[in-house]
Amino acid sequence: MITGMPRIAIAVHDYPAVVSLFRDKFGMPVIDLSKSSSSEYGAALGMCVPEGGSNIELMSPVDPNTPLSKSLQGFLDRRGQGLFALMLEAPVPDDEAEELAGRGLNVMPLMSGAFGRDVHPSSTHGVLIRVYPVDSFATKYKGSVDERDGPRVSGIRRVIIAVEDLDHAVEAYGTQFNMAMDDTQVDAERGVRTAICRPASGGVIELVAVEDSARPFANAIAVFLENRREGMYALVLATEDLPATQKMLMERGLEVRMSAGSTGVLEVDQAATFGALILIEER
């Protein structure tokens, strides 16, 4: 049984720079694991642990001879920096992997040195999904709290996955992963058909398919599908005060604008966020 979506990973070339982005610009608490992870897994790892939603994991290859580093480097070579993997949790990942395979998902063999099992993007509409044990990250943040004035930005409230065939995606995420799924809806304002998948904990997964490409959001999804194929499109964070958050982030050097595709949503310049599109909505 899938019990939650604890985090989503971003793969980058420059690990110190991505840590600085989320710690110094967004003001998130970041647990830097790079010293131990570089020697143990061959990759620099960090975890953003803001309140609410799912965490953001930061990943960068270090040792090309290790499986994790090879996986990260392969992704960077194919698709460039950006949203790399979506993590789910289950009590016993190997048992869960057998059930997922029995339901028709393309489950990969256990990667050397890994604690979980990977589900190949070919059966999850372009998303690498890693199934880890429950509470797979238990390290507590011990750094100093960001005491600068300004509103706080949450963890991942929603991940948007762009798909060509919404009904097939609903089958994969709802039936094959056995997660709660809302009924499919048409969002006329954004010009998409959408379905919300609700893991028991963490943020939610929104599947979207183009309905009316004349709408700005749907057009952006269509361009994404044409250029990058199916996969994770954006991370949606939350704040209590959108204007104040926009002002705060811009004062810290980020380009932030109101999204053309969704009313009342901020969009952070993707060039500054290592290819990961980050949207911020009011809590």
PyMOL commands that set and color helices and strands:
alter all, ss='L'
color gray80, all
select helices_A, chain A and resi 15-25+34-40+67-79+93-102+121-123+166-176+216-228+242-251+270-272
alter helices_A, ss='H'
color red, helices_A
select strands_A, chain A and resi 4-11+30-32+43-48+55-61+82-90+117-119+128-133+158-162+180-181+185-187+192-198+204-210+231-239+256-258+265-268+278-282
alter strands_A, ss='S'
color yellow, strands_A
deselect
rebuild
show_as cartoon
